[in-house]
């Protein structure tokens, strides 16, 4: 018989906060640093089934006590519709409760005794448990708050937001958003049809505690920062609206007004350039870094929320189109130095068709092209480097031999590139250039122009 396991966690919210001015504040991005904008993170109390997309969460204010017995009893009382076997609703206690290890030192012995009295084994997660972390992350989702089970109340305090979302109404709606039916896979359907979900008085009978415990948690202990967390930057409040239907207000991080949005010419080319230059992102302006991280977190390369200025700057930094940014600088009384610029692209993990498209986008037909080859090459060369030089720029395409993306050049997919044109380079110098460029110093390739000069006429 299968074991019914559930996971219990308490976390500091990254997408849901509270503000006196706006009420409950929700953000699509996972944010930190909101306190500097007079917002406070909330605590999330969450419980999940280990093998099913069923997640129940309630939000609480930091510093207030949490009654875990009442929280779990509410969850166990729900009868979730079983789409694979309607006569067997998903409900009741688990056989095993896996508890967030960060709670171990704050749980009262009486709470653990209550679990035992109800026939529930308990254990603590480990800090390296990927399974527990994956389940716990589900509670950090953006809460899409409907108004099916409550009525919005209009503020009378003259605040900027007329219809503030309250903590009570947020928690009311969360009680009705537990089972994500759209995520049921074939293995889950088989699980839902198994005998583990048959009606069972034992799992549905809960012995109430003699005394309900009040648990206090330290928010610092429950905070867990990840590389996907973003610093709050230039936030904007989108007010609640009644058209075409009622929606509560929400926070937009790194806001750009509609009038300042960029035209999206060269969007595909810029997307490819940014993929190939991800190593260089940390050197970009803070606002641009944040926007690119937002795109990456969402798994897309949609660049239509960049400002015109930032968009033009990225076109320049990636070598896609330098004219718009230079004209913008001139309009502001600034002029870039007249010097050769090296654009270095790491194409190791790109599709060969995308490599070909990026090459055509940045390399003019008149460019002199060649491969940079290390002298005394090892049997297993780590990188191959392909270059194109013009009067004012050089474009360096680096690919790891492990991924075999040099096929884009070897098979003639890159317009104007001539196989057989080779510029030899001392192996130590070759390795230094590649390693330093991919570490964020593309200008290390500037010296290639001088080093390769005596070969250029030969390969022109």
N, C-alpha and C positions, 0 to 999 in steps of 0.2 A: 504493500500500500504506500502511496506517495505521502511524503511529509508536507504538511501545510506550514510553510514558513512565512513569517512577516518580519519587516524591518522597521525599527523605531528610531527616529532621529530628531534632534533639535539643532537648528542652524540659524545663523544670522542672515537675514534676507539681503539679497543683492539687487533685486528688481523691484522691491516693494518697500516704501518708506512712509513716514508720517510727517506732515507739515501743518502748522497752525493755519497757514494761509490757504493751502490747497486741500487739506484733508489727507486721505490716503493717496500717495503718489506712486504711479507705476511707470517703469521704464523698460523698453525692449532690450536695452543693454544692461549687462551686469556691472554695477558701478561701485566705486569706493570714493571716499572723500566728500560724501553728501552733507556731512555735518557743517561744512563751511558755507552751505547754502540753506542753513536752518531746517534741515531735514534729519530725521533719525531713522536708522534701520529698525525693522521689526524682527522679532523672533519667529521662526517657522517651526511648528510642531508637526511632524509628518510621520505617517505610517503607510507601508506599502506591502502588497503581496510580492513575494520573491519572483514568481514566474508569470505574473499577470499584470497588465497595464492598469492596475487599480491603485490609486494614490489618494490618500485623504490628508488634507493639511488644514491647519488653523493658524492664524497669526496672533501674536501677543506682543504687548509692549515690553521693551527691555526694562528689567527691574521688577516686573510683576511676576507673581508666582504662577506656576502651571500645575494643573491637576491632571496627571497622566492617567490615573484610573478612570476618571470621567471621560477623558479624550478617547481612550481605547474602548471603553464600553459603548460609546456612541458609534464608533466605527464598527465594532463587532455586531451591533444591532441592525445595521443596514443589510437589506437583502438586494444584492445587485443582480439585475436580470442576466441570466446566462443564455446568450444567443445560440450557443451550440447545443444546449440541453435545457429548455425553458422550465422543465419541472424541477430542476436542481439549481436554485438561485445560489449565488456565491455569498456566503455569510458566515458569521461565527468566529470563534477563537482560533488561533493557530496552534499547531503542535509545538512549534518553536518560535520564540521571539528573539531576533537578533537586535541587540541594543547598541546604539552609537557608543563607541568606547570612551568618548569624551564625557559621557554622563555617569561613568562608573563611580566617580567620587562624590556625586551629588545626590544619588538616588537613596531614598530612605530604605532601611531594611524591611519596613512594613510593606513597601511597594513590591519588593522582590518576593516576600512571603505570600502576598496576595496572588502573584502570578503562579507560584507553586501550588497554592490552594485550589487554583482553577485548572490544575493539570497541565500548565504551560511550562515547558522547559525554557530557560533563557541563557543566552550567551552574549558576549560582547564582540563587536567587530574588531578588526585590527587596523592599524593605521595604513597598512599596505593592501587592504582588501579591495580589489578592483570591483568585485561584484557588489559589495555594500556601497561603495562610492558611486557606482553607476546608478543604482536604485535611488540613493539619496539625492543625486543631482536632479531627479525629476521634480523635486519640490521647489527648485529655483526657477521654474518656468514663469513666464509672464502670465498673470491671471487675467483672463478675458472675462470681465464681470458683466453678466447679463442683469436684467431687472425683472426676471420671471418670478422671483420669490420675495421681492420687497419693492417698496415705492421710494424713489429718490426724494429726499427732502431738500427744499430750497433754503439756502443760507440767508439769514437776516442781519448778519453782522457787517455787511458792506464789503465783504472780501472779494478778491479778484475772481474767485471761482464761485459761481452761483450754486452749483449742485456738487457739494463735496461728498466724495465717497467716504463713508464711515467704516471704522474697523468692524463694527457689528454687521453691517450689510455685506462687507467683503466676506466675512466668515460664513454668513448665511448662504451666499452663492457658492462658496467652496464646498459646502455639504452636498451640493447637487452636481458636482463636477468631479466625480471620483473615478469612474470607469471610462477609459478611452477606447471605445469599441472599434474605432477605425484602425487600431494597431493590433488587432487579433490576427495572428498568423495561423497557418495550418497546424503547426505543433501545438499552439495554444488551444485550438479547437479540439484537438485530441485530448489535451489535458482537461479541458472543461467538460468533456464527455465521460471522463473517468469516474470511478466510484468514489474518489476523494470528495466530490461535491454532492454526493447523495445526502438527503435530509438526515440529520443526525442530532438527536436531542442533546447529546453530550457536548458537542461543540457549540450549540446555541444557548446552553445554560451557563450563565455567568454568576458566580458567587460575588455579591457586592463586598467591598472592603469594610472592615469594622470601623476604620477611620480613614477618610480621604486625606492623602498627603499633599502638601504644597511644596513643589520643587522650584528652587531658585537656581538659575544658571548664569554663569559669567559669560557675557557676550563676547569677550575677547577669546575665551577658550572655544566658543562655538563658531568663530570666524575662520574661514579657510579660503585664502586667496589663491587664485589660479591665474595662468597666463591669459585667460580669456576675460578677466576683469579689466574694466576700463576706468580711467580717471574721469570724474565728471568735469565737463569742459563746455563752456558757453551753453548752459541749459536753457530750454524754452518750454513754457507751459502751454499745452494745447488745450483750450477750454472745452468743457462739455458741450455737446451739441444735440439738437433734436432732429436734425435732418441728415439722411433720410429716416433715421430712427435714433432713439436716444443712445448716446454714448457718454460715459464718464470721461473727464479730462485725463490727460496723461503727459508724462515728461518726454521731451525730445532732447537727447544729448547731442552736443556738437551741432547746434542748429545753424542752418543757412536759410535766409529768407528767400522766398520764391523769386523775387526780383533780382537776387544776386546769383541765382543758379547758373551754372555753365551750360552753354550749348554742348551737345555731346558728339561733336565731330571727332572722328578717329577713336571712337570708344573701344572698338575691338582691339585696335593696335595698342592703345594705351593700356588696356587690360593685360595684354600679352607682355608689354614692356614691364609692367609692375610685377607680374609673376616672375619674370627673369631677373628683376632687380630687388627682390624681397630682402636680400642681404643688406641693401642700402637703406631700407626704411628707417632704421634708428637715427639716421642723420637728417631726416626730413623735419620740417617744422612740426611742433606739437600737435596742432590742429589736423594737419595732413596725416601724421602718424595715427592719430586716433581714428580718423575716418577710414583709413585703410584697414585698421584692425577690426573696425565694425564690419566692413565688407567681408573680411576673412572669416569672422565668427559666424556670419550668416551663410557662409558657403557660396557666395556669389561675387561677381565682379561688377556689380551695378554701380556706375560712377556718376549717376545723374543727380546726386545730392551734394556734389562739390561746388564750391563757389567758382566763379569765372577765373578769379585770380589764382586760386589753388589748382584748378584744372590746367590752366596755361603753364603754371610752374611745373606740374608733373609732366606735361608734354615736353617741356624743355629738359627736365632732369632725365627723362627716359630716352631722349634723342628722337622722339616721334615727330615733333614740330617745334622748332626753336623760335620761329618768327614772332608768334603772338606774345610770348613772354618778354622777348627783347623789346618789342614795340611798347609793351606796358611799362617796362623799366624806363625807356626813353621818355615816355609821357610824364613820368614822375621825376625826370631830371637825372636818372641814373643810367650809366652805360657800362656794360660788361667789358672786361678787358678782352682785347683781340688776341686770343690764344687758342691753341688747339685743345679740344676737349675729348677725353676718352670716355666712351660709353661701354660699360662691360656688362654682358648679359650671361647669367648662369642658366643654360638651357637644358641642364641634365635631366630634368623631370618633365620637360614639355613634350607634347606630341610633335612628331616630325612635320606635320602639315602646319602647325602653329609656328614652328621654327622658321619654316619657309616663308610664311606670311610676315612674320616679324622682320626677317632679313629684307624682304622686298619693301617693307614700310620705311626702313631707316637707311638702307644702303642705296645710293644713287647708281645709275647704270655706269657712270664715268669713274666709279671708285676703283682703286687698285686693290685686288684681293689676293690673299695668300694664306697658307697655314704656317703657324709658328711651330717649329719642331725642335725639341731639345736634342742637343748633340749627345752622343753616347747614351741613346735612349735605352731604358730598361726593357726587358722582354715584356713585362706587363706595365705598360704606360698608364698612369692614373688619369691624366687629362689630355684632351686635344683642344687646341686653340685655333680658331679661324678668325681672320681679321680683314677689315676693309678700311682703306684710308682715302680721305678726300683732303682738299686744301685746308679745311677748318676743323675737321673731326676725324676720329678713328673709332671704329665699331668692333668690339672684341666679343666673340661668342665662345664661351667656355663650356665644355661638356665633359662629364665624367665618363670614362670608357666603360664603366660598369653598366651604364644605362643604354649604351649603343645608339645614342641620338646623333652621332656624327654621320649617320646614314643620310640625313638631310643634305649634307654636302657631298658625300661620296657618290650619291645616286643622282646628282645634278638637279636637286629640287630647289636650290637657292640661285635665283637669277643672277647671272653675271659672275658667279664664283667659278674660277678656273682650277680644276684639279691639277696637281703637279707643281703649282707655284708654291715654293717653300722658302721660308726665311729661317735659317738655323739660329739657335740661341743656346748659349751655355746652359747646361742642365740646372745648375744651382740658381742661375738667374731666372730661368723658366719657372722653377718651383716657387721661388720667392715672389715673382710677379703674380702667379695664379693664387697662391695662398693669401697674400696680402690684399689682392683685389677682392676675393670672396669674403674677406674679413672686414670689408667696408672701405677699402682704400683703392678705388678704381684708378686713381691718378698715377699709381705705380706703373701703369702701362704707357704713360706719356713718353718715357724714355725709349719705348719701342720704335718711335718715329725716327730717332737718331740712329739707334742700333741697326735698324733695317734699311737705312737710306741707301747703302751701296747695293742692296738687292732689289730695291723698288723698281729701278729702271729696267732691270732684267725681267721682272715679272709683270711690268705694266702692259 
